[in-house]
């Protein structure tokens, strides 16, 4: 039984798929995506203070 399995396993090693890009390009793309997401998050800094100040100036009923 093991003699019939060996040719199948040997053939399975040859059936590999190549990546469409080098692995380094995947790392560079993920780093660029991370930097873009960081910039998007950074653009919202101070937003809570702006919203709080806007609501505190318009409320005249003594609600805090």
Secondary structure, DSSP 4 states (H G I P E B T S, - for coil): -HHHHHHHHHHHHH-----SS-HHHHHHHHHHHHHHHHHHHHTTTTHHHHHHHHHHHH--SS--
